[in-house]
Amino acid sequence: MNSGSHTPLLFILGIMLCGLSAMMLLPAIADASASNPDWQAFVGSASITLFVAMGLLLTSGSDKPFTLDVRHAFLLTAGIWIALCVFSALPFLLFNRDLGFANAVFESVSGLTTTGSTIMVNLDAMPPGILLWRSMLQWVGGIGIIVTAMMMLPLLRVGGMQLFRTESSDRSDKVVPRAAQLAAYIAIVYGALTVACAVAYLLGGMSPFDAVNHAMTTVSTGGYSTHDASFGFFEETSMDMIGTVFMILGGLPFVIYIRAIKGDPAALWRESQVQAFLAFLVVAIVIVAVGLHVQNDEGFLRALRRAAFNIISIVTTTGYANEDYTAWGPFAIACFLLFTFIGGCTGSTAGGIKIYRFEVLWLICLQQLQGLTSPNSVQPLSYNGRRLPGEVLSSVLAFLFVYGASVILLTVALAAFGLDLVTALSGAATALGNVGPGLGPVIGPAGNFYSLPDGAKLLLAAGMLLGRLELFTILVLFQRSFWKW
């Protein structure tokens, strides 16, 4: 590999770190306004990040135009996410020197990947700066993964993502020329949803600080809260309803919002994965609500409301909880473990396997069954009105296999650190799916990840990043042939 080919990548990375450095000044201002000395942690972190960024810019700057091929795109995508996660951990380290490297990295990776798992305790007593920083990480990570999913992953043909090429992408190996226009549309929609969510929370009774923070972590389907009790802190039913609506909106593909802006509002109802996503939510909520109604002998409408918020939170991989749903009984626990794997729509802020892959798998199963009774019939598969090419089918199947294998391997690795099976399995599932809470008394909705061994936290952080970048974007870097430029 020609070392000179790395120069544009380092330059772009330097620009991204400059932006991260500027971000760190906002929580510094929040702390300074509250006369809290922790503003120094953010200024120090910003200085270190800016120093590294300027070093990259000065050593890699060039007047020559450059293009990025597929290998560059893989390196750039993985490199940006890894570097931002590492430097985003600096404020946590400087905020609390006793926190340690593993805890700081875990929190920053969980934030940027919009996972929402946390090692932080006593959130209600924390200064505003660190709470704002956690929310900002999720908000930036949310828009980051939308851009990655809509512009980079289809180009890289990862896990069947080539199904979702936009008008700004093509089959060439060059980064698309209209990417900036697409990113601008995404930013407008994302910002508008965030502002609308913040206003709704404010009108519902949240304080301005809570409204802003929860708006950022709701639309990003991240799940960080400013309170240890998460959404259980807010007793008003209206808060659950607002959160439910905006979690769903965050779990829908942002391309349909862009189409609506361009004059096609009916695009929402034509999208196959949106129909499947909403239908799954309705069925799942009704099933769990019926279970609660029968087992606990409570009113069905109350059971429906309790089930709706928490199921939508898990399926959209937001990770909020307004109560400990692991106390609902074995049936509910089994359902929530299943929901951890589902995820939202492609091109949204949600994680998980994604609805469209389950749709493709269902089509493959139907074709296989039909082939058993009519072996001579040949019927090409289509998805959302488009014929499914063979490369998409193999890509989806490969993704599902690797995803399942990753959950198993990560579960075994976590068990090697002494974690019980429920904690290890749900921890692996929630990390790879970027969901947030696991199951059981340790990492369930009523607990957190602080008590886990440092090695387990680093493994989970790696799992979060692996899941957020759709597995192959990271795994391809471990191929020897990848580095033979």
C-alpha positions in Angstrom: 0.0 0.0 0.0 1.3 3.4 -0.9 1.7 5.5 2.2 1.0 8.6 0.2 -2.5 7.4 -0.4 -3.2 7.8 3.3 -2.6 11.6 3.2 -6.2 12.6 2.1 -7.6 10.3 4.8 -5.5 11.9 7.5 -6.5 15.4 6.3 -10.2 14.5 6.5 -9.7 13.0 9.9 -8.0 16.2 11.1 -11.0 18.2 9.9 -13.3 15.9 11.9 -11.2 16.2 15.0 -11.3 20.0 14.7 -15.1 19.8 14.7 -15.0 17.6 17.8 -12.7 20.0 19.5 -15.2 22.9 18.9 -18.1 20.7 20.2 -16.3 20.4 23.5 -16.5 24.1 24.1 -20.4 23.9 24.5 -20.4 21.8 27.7 -17.5 24.0 28.9 -19.7 27.0 28.5 -22.6 25.2 30.3 -20.3 24.4 33.3 -18.8 27.9 33.4 -22.3 29.4 33.3 -23.2 27.2 36.3 -20.0 28.3 38.1 -18.8 24.7 38.0 -15.0 24.2 37.8 -15.4 21.1 35.5 -15.3 23.5 32.5 -11.6 23.0 32.7 -11.9 19.3 31.7 -13.6 20.3 28.5 -11.2 23.1 27.6 -8.3 20.7 28.3 -9.8 18.0 26.1 -10.6 20.5 23.4 -7.0 21.7 23.4 -5.5 18.2 23.2 -7.9 17.3 20.4 -7.2 20.5 18.5 -3.4 20.0 18.8 -3.7 16.5 17.2 -6.1 17.8 14.6 -3.8 20.6 13.6 -0.9 18.2 13.4 -2.8 16.0 11.0 -3.9 19.0 8.9 -0.4 20.5 8.6 1.3 17.2 7.7 -1.3 16.0 5.3 -2.5 19.1 3.5 -2.2 19.3 -0.2 -3.5 21.5 -3.1 -3.9 18.5 -5.3 -7.5 17.2 -5.8 -8.0 13.6 -4.7 -10.6 10.9 -5.0 -11.5 8.1 -2.6 -11.9 4.6 -3.9 -13.7 1.8 -2.0 -10.7 0.8 0.1 -10.2 4.4 1.1 -13.9 4.6 2.0 -13.6 1.6 4.3 -10.6 3.1 6.0 -12.1 6.5 6.3 -15.4 5.2 7.7 -13.8 3.0 10.3 -11.0 5.5 11.1 -13.3 8.4 11.7 -15.6 6.5 14.1 -12.7 4.9 16.0 -10.8 8.2 16.4 -13.9 10.2 17.4 -14.7 7.6 20.1 -11.2 7.7 21.5 -10.9 11.5 21.7 -14.5 11.8 22.9 -13.4 9.9 26.0 -11.0 12.7 27.1 -13.7 14.8 28.9 -14.8 11.8 30.9 -11.2 11.1 31.9 -10.4 14.7 32.8 -13.8 15.1 34.5 -13.0 12.2 36.9 -9.5 10.9 37.0 -10.6 7.9 38.9 -12.9 6.8 36.2 -10.2 4.9 34.2 -9.6 4.4 30.6 -12.0 1.5 30.1 -14.9 3.3 31.7 -14.2 6.5 29.7 -14.0 4.7 26.4 -17.1 2.6 27.1 -19.1 5.8 27.8 -17.9 7.6 24.7 -18.4 4.6 22.4 -21.8 4.0 23.8 -22.6 7.7 23.2 -21.4 8.0 19.6 -22.8 4.7 18.6 -26.2 5.7 20.2 -26.2 2.6 22.3 -27.0 4.2 25.5 -25.4 1.7 27.9 -23.7 3.6 30.7 -21.3 3.3 33.6 -22.3 6.6 35.0 -24.1 6.6 38.4 -25.7 9.5 40.4 -26.6 11.3 37.2 -29.0 13.6 39.1 -26.1 15.2 41.0 -23.8 15.6 38.0 -22.8 19.0 36.6 -24.6 20.2 33.5 -21.5 20.0 31.3 -20.9 16.3 31.5 -24.6 15.5 31.0 -24.8 17.8 28.0 -21.6 16.1 26.6 -23.2 12.7 26.8 -26.3 13.9 25.0 -24.3 15.7 22.3 -22.3 12.6 21.6 -25.5 10.7 20.9 -26.9 13.4 18.8 -23.8 13.7 16.7 -23.5 9.9 16.5 -27.2 9.7 15.3 -26.7 12.0 12.3 -23.3 10.4 11.7 -24.8 6.9 11.3 -27.6 8.2 9.0 -25.0 9.8 6.7 -22.9 6.6 6.9 -25.9 4.4 6.1 -27.2 6.5 3.3 -24.0 7.5 1.5 -21.2 5.1 2.4 -22.6 1.7 3.2 -24.6 1.3 -0.1 -21.4 2.3 -1.9 -19.4 -0.4 0.0 -22.2 -3.0 -0.6 -22.2 -4.0 3.1 -24.9 -6.4 4.3 -27.3 -5.8 1.4 -27.1 -2.0 1.9 -26.8 -1.6 -1.9 -30.6 -1.9 -1.9 -30.7 1.6 -0.5 -28.8 3.6 -3.1 -30.1 7.1 -3.4 -30.1 9.4 -6.4 -26.8 10.6 -5.0 -25.1 7.2 -5.2 -24.1 5.0 -8.1 -22.1 1.9 -8.8 -18.8 3.6 -9.3 -15.9 3.3 -6.9 -15.7 7.1 -6.4 -17.4 9.0 -3.6 -20.6 10.5 -5.0 -20.4 14.1 -6.1 -23.8 15.1 -4.7 -23.1 13.7 -1.2 -22.9 17.2 0.3 -26.5 18.0 -0.9 -27.8 14.8 0.6 -26.0 15.5 3.9 -27.5 19.0 3.9 -31.0 17.5 3.6 -30.3 15.0 6.4 -29.0 17.8 8.6 -32.2 19.9 8.0 -34.5 17.1 8.8 -32.5 15.9 11.8 -32.3 19.4 13.2 -36.0 20.1 12.7 -37.1 16.8 14.4 -34.8 17.6 17.3 -36.2 21.1 17.8 -39.8 19.8 17.5 -39.0 17.2 20.1 -37.4 19.7 22.5 -40.4 22.0 22.2 -42.8 19.1 22.8 -40.9 18.0 25.9 -40.9 21.6 27.1 -44.6 22.0 26.7 -45.1 18.7 28.4 -43.4 20.0 31.6 -39.7 19.2 31.3 -37.2 21.8 32.3 -35.4 23.5 29.4 -32.2 21.6 30.2 -33.9 18.2 30.4 -35.9 19.0 27.2 -32.9 19.8 25.2 -30.9 16.8 26.4 -33.8 14.3 26.0 -34.6 15.7 22.6 -31.1 15.0 21.4 -31.1 11.4 22.8 -34.7 10.6 21.6 -34.3 11.6 18.0 -30.9 9.9 17.8 -32.5 6.8 19.4 -29.7 6.9 21.9 -31.3 6.7 25.3 -29.0 8.7 27.5 -30.9 10.5 30.2 -30.0 13.2 32.7 -31.5 11.1 35.5 -30.7 7.7 37.0 -34.4 6.7 36.7 -34.3 7.4 33.0 -37.9 8.2 31.8 -39.2 6.9 35.1 -38.2 10.3 36.6 -41.0 11.9 34.7 -44.4 11.0 36.1 -46.5 12.7 33.4 -48.1 10.3 30.9 -47.7 12.9 28.2 -43.9 12.5 28.5 -44.1 8.8 27.5 -46.4 9.7 24.6 -44.1 12.4 23.3 -41.1 10.1 23.7 -42.9 7.3 21.9 -43.8 9.4 18.9 -40.3 10.8 18.4 -38.6 7.4 19.0 -40.7 6.0 16.1 -39.8 9.0 14.0 -36.1 8.5 14.7 -36.5 4.8 13.7 -37.9 5.6 10.3 -35.6 6.0 7.2 -34.7 9.7 6.8 -34.8 9.4 3.0 -38.6 9.4 3.2 -38.5 12.7 5.0 -36.3 14.1 2.3 -38.7 12.8 -0.3 -41.6 14.5 1.6 -39.6 17.8 1.5 -39.2 17.4 -2.2 -43.0 17.1 -2.7 -43.7 13.4 -2.2 -45.3 13.0 1.3 -46.9 9.6 0.3 -43.4 8.1 0.2 -43.8 7.1 3.8 -46.6 4.6 3.1 -45.0 3.1 0.0 -41.9 2.0 1.8 -42.0 -1.7 2.5 -39.7 -1.6 5.6 -41.8 1.2 7.1 -45.0 -0.9 6.8 -43.2 -3.9 8.3 -41.7 -1.9 11.1 -45.0 -0.3 12.2 -46.9 -3.6 11.8 -44.3 -5.4 14.0 -44.5 -2.7 16.7 -48.3 -3.0 16.8 -48.3 -6.8 17.0 -45.5 -6.9 19.6 -47.2 -4.3 21.8 -50.5 -6.1 21.7 -49.0 -9.5 22.5 -47.0 -8.2 25.5 -50.0 -6.1 26.7 -52.2 -9.1 26.6 -49.6 -11.0 28.6 -49.5 -8.2 31.2 -53.3 -8.1 31.3 -53.7 -11.8 31.9 -50.8 -12.4 34.3 -51.1 -9.3 36.4 -54.9 -8.8 36.1 -54.5 -5.2 35.3 -56.6 -3.0 32.8 -55.8 -3.7 29.2 -55.4 0.0 28.3 -52.9 0.5 31.1 -51.0 -2.6 30.1 -51.0 -1.3 26.5 -49.5 2.0 27.6 -46.8 0.4 29.7 -45.9 -2.1 27.0 -45.9 0.5 24.2 -43.2 2.9 25.5 -40.8 0.2 26.6 -41.2 -2.0 23.5 -40.8 0.9 21.1 -37.8 2.0 23.1 -36.1 -1.4 22.7 -37.1 -2.1 19.1 -35.9 1.4 18.0 -32.8 0.7 20.1 -33.3 3.9 22.0 -33.0 2.2 25.4 -35.1 4.4 27.6 -37.1 2.7 30.4 -39.9 4.1 32.5 -39.9 1.0 34.7 -38.1 -2.3 35.3 -39.8 -4.5 32.6 -37.7 -7.5 33.7 -40.2 -7.7 36.6 -43.0 -8.4 34.2 -42.3 -12.1 34.2 -40.5 -14.7 32.1 -42.7 -14.2 29.0 -42.0 -10.5 28.9 -38.3 -11.1 29.5 -38.1 -13.5 26.6 -40.0 -11.0 24.3 -37.6 -8.2 25.2 -34.6 -10.4 24.5 -36.1 -11.0 21.0 -36.8 -7.3 20.5 -33.1 -6.5 21.2 -32.2 -8.1 17.8 -34.9 -6.4 15.6 -33.9 -2.8 15.2 -35.5 0.0 13.1 -35.4 0.9 9.5 -32.3 1.3 7.3 -31.3 4.9 6.9 -32.6 5.8 10.4 -30.7 6.4 13.7 -31.8 3.0 15.0 -29.5 0.0 15.3 -30.1 -3.7 15.4 -30.3 -6.1 12.5 -32.8 -3.9 10.7 -36.3 -4.7 9.5 -35.5 -5.0 5.8 -33.1 -7.9 6.4 -35.8 -9.8 8.1 -38.1 -9.0 5.1 -35.4 -10.4 2.7 -34.9 -13.4 4.8 -38.7 -14.1 4.8 -38.7 -13.8 1.0 -35.9 -16.3 0.7 -37.7 -18.7 3.1 -40.9 -18.5 1.0 -39.0 -19.1 -2.2 -37.3 -22.1 -0.7 -40.6 -23.5 0.5 -42.2 -22.9 -2.9 -39.2 -24.6 -4.5 -39.9 -27.8 -2.5 -43.4 -28.2 -4.1 -42.6 -26.6 -7.5 -38.9 -27.4 -8.2 -39.1 -26.3 -11.8 -40.6 -22.9 -11.2 -38.3 -19.9 -11.2 -39.6 -16.7 -9.6 -37.2 -13.8 -9.0 -37.5 -12.1 -5.7 -38.5 -8.5 -5.5 -38.4 -6.0 -2.6 -40.3 -2.8 -2.5 -41.0 -3.1 -6.2 -37.4 -3.7 -7.2 -35.9 -7.0 -8.2 -33.4 -8.4 -5.7 -30.1 -9.1 -7.3 -28.2 -12.2 -6.2 -25.4 -10.1 -4.6 -28.0 -8.6 -2.2 -29.3 -11.9 -1.2 -25.9 -13.4 -0.4 -24.9 -10.2 1.3 -27.9 -10.2 3.6 -27.5 -13.9 4.4 -23.8 -13.4 5.1 -24.6 -10.5 7.4 -27.2 -12.5 9.4 -24.7 -15.4 9.8 -21.9 -13.1 11.0 -24.3 -11.2 13.3 -25.4 -14.4 14.9 -21.8 -15.7 15.2 -20.7 -12.4 16.7 -23.4 -12.6 19.4 -22.3 -16.1 20.3 -18.6 -15.3 20.4 -19.1 -12.1 22.3 -21.3 -14.0 24.8 -18.7 -16.6 25.4 -15.9 -14.0 25.7 -18.0 -12.1 28.3 -18.7 -15.3 30.2 -15.0 -15.8 30.4 -14.8 -12.7 32.6 -17.2 -14.3 35.1 -20.5 -12.9 33.8 -23.6 -15.0 34.2 -25.3 -16.3 31.1 -28.2 -13.7 31.2 -25.8 -10.8 31.6 -23.4 -12.1 29.0 -26.0 -12.9 26.4 -28.1 -9.8 26.8 -24.9 -7.7 27.0 -23.6 -9.1 23.7 -27.0 -8.6 22.1 -27.5 -5.0 23.4 -23.9 -4.0 22.4 -24.1 -5.4 18.8 -27.6 -4.0 18.4 -26.8 -0.7 20.0 -29.8 -1.0 22.2 -28.6 0.1 25.7 -30.0 -1.9 28.6 -29.5 -5.6 28.9 -31.4 -8.1 31.1 -31.0 -9.2 34.6 -30.2 -7.4 37.9 -26.7 -6.2 36.8 -27.2 -4.5 33.4 -31.0 -4.5 33.2 -33.1 -1.4 33.0 -32.7 -0.9 36.7 -28.9 -1.3 36.7 -25.9 -0.2 34.7 -22.5 -1.5 33.4 -20.2 0.1 36.0 -19.7 -3.1 38.0 -18.5 -5.1 35.0 -14.7 -5.9 34.7 -12.7 -3.5 32.6 -12.0 -6.2 30.0 -15.7 -6.9 29.6 -16.4 -3.2 29.1 -13.8 -2.9 26.4 -15.2 -6.0 24.6 -18.7 -4.5 24.8 -17.3 -1.2 23.4 -15.8 -3.1 20.5 -19.1 -4.8 20.0 -21.0 -1.5 19.9 -18.7 -0.1 17.2 -18.8 -3.4 15.3 -22.6 -3.4 15.3 -22.9 0.3 14.5 -20.8 0.0 11.4 -22.7 -3.1 10.2 -19.9 -5.6 11.0 -18.2 -5.9 7.6 -17.0 -2.3 7.6 -14.7 -3.3 10.5 -14.1 -6.9 9.7 -12.8 -6.2 6.2 -9.8 -4.4 7.8 -8.6 -7.7 9.2 -8.2 -9.2 5.7 -4.6 -9.4 4.6 -5.7 -8.9 1.0 -7.3 -5.5 2.0 -3.9 -4.0 2.7 -2.3 -5.1 -0.7 -3.0 -1.9 -2.6 
